[in-house]
Amino acid sequence: MIDDLGIVVAFYVLAATTVACALAVAFVRELIQAVLFLALTFVGVAGIYVVLSADFVAVAQVLIYAGAIAVLMTFAVMLTPSADRKNSETAFQAPALVLAGLVLAVIVFVAYDTSWSISGRGAFPVTAEALGQAFLKPYVVPFEVASVLLMTAMIGAIVLTKEDEDEPHA
């Protein structure tokens, strides 16, 4: 019983922190602060995955979103001129708030209307081990093809962005 209470408390703390960081992304004026709050939101979502026993998805969330995407966005913001880093007012702010309110109303309605009983459910299977076995046995060829494709795309991006040594620098 104590373990269940700890998991429930951890879930609600992570969920509240994640929602607060997501709201901060929308309301802060500095773009670099918005990116940092977005990275915290990604980490919060990964924490929720851990609480829900989805280990592999949590690791992928941290590696891909909190790591790669957040770093990429940070570099993109740092490379933009400082005059363009402010979040300016937009004509879409009011419609976006109305849409967000409607989505929130639907989520609250579904949360209260759904029966959430889980008494007949067993324990979650270990996800990382099953995925590892699948990648190394029946799906080894598609897994390796995907890795070669991603490596080719990365090399292509480096070649396309590389400056020519023959051209004079501005």
Secondary structure in CASP SS format (residue, H / E / C, confidence):
PFRMAT SS
TARGET T0000
AUTHOR 0000-0000-0000
METHOD secondary structure of the structure
MODEL  1
M C 1.00
I H 1.00
D H 1.00
D H 1.00
L H 1.00
G H 1.00
I H 1.00
V H 1.00
V H 1.00
A H 1.00
F H 1.00
Y H 1.00
V H 1.00
L H 1.00
A H 1.00
A H 1.00
T H 1.00
T H 1.00
V H 1.00
A H 1.00
C H 1.00
A H 1.00
L H 1.00
A H 1.00
V H 1.00
A H 1.00
F H 1.00
V C 1.00
R C 1.00
E E 1.00
L H 1.00
I H 1.00
Q H 1.00
A H 1.00
V H 1.00
L H 1.00
F H 1.00
L H 1.00
A H 1.00
L H 1.00
T H 1.00
F H 1.00
V H 1.00
G H 1.00
V H 1.00
A H 1.00
G H 1.00
I H 1.00
Y H 1.00
V H 1.00
V H 1.00
L C 1.00
S C 1.00
A C 1.00
D H 1.00
F H 1.00
V H 1.00
A H 1.00
V H 1.00
A H 1.00
Q H 1.00
V H 1.00
L H 1.00
I H 1.00
Y H 1.00
A H 1.00
G H 1.00
A H 1.00
I H 1.00
A H 1.00
V H 1.00
L H 1.00
M H 1.00
T H 1.00
F H 1.00
A H 1.00
V H 1.00
M H 1.00
L H 1.00
T C 1.00
P C 1.00
S H 1.00
A H 1.00
D H 1.00
R C 1.00
K E 1.00
N C 1.00
S C 1.00
E C 1.00
T C 1.00
A C 1.00
F C 1.00
Q H 1.00
A H 1.00
P H 1.00
A H 1.00
L H 1.00
V H 1.00
L H 1.00
A H 1.00
G H 1.00
L H 1.00
V H 1.00
L H 1.00
A H 1.00
V H 1.00
I H 1.00
V H 1.00
F H 1.00
V H 1.00
A H 1.00
Y H 1.00
D H 1.00
T C 1.00
S C 1.00
W C 1.00
S C 1.00
I C 1.00
S C 1.00
G C 1.00
R C 1.00
G C 1.00
A C 1.00
F C 1.00
P C 1.00
V C 1.00
T H 1.00
A H 1.00
E H 1.00
A H 1.00
L H 1.00
G H 1.00
Q H 1.00
A H 1.00
F H 1.00
L H 1.00
K C 1.00
P C 1.00
Y C 1.00
V H 1.00
V H 1.00
P H 1.00
F H 1.00
E H 1.00
V H 1.00
A H 1.00
S H 1.00
V H 1.00
L H 1.00
L H 1.00
M H 1.00
T H 1.00
A H 1.00
M H 1.00
I H 1.00
G H 1.00
A H 1.00
I H 1.00
V H 1.00
L H 1.00
T H 1.00
K C 1.00
E C 1.00
D C 1.00
E C 1.00
D C 1.00
E C 1.00
P C 1.00
H C 1.00
A C 1.00
END
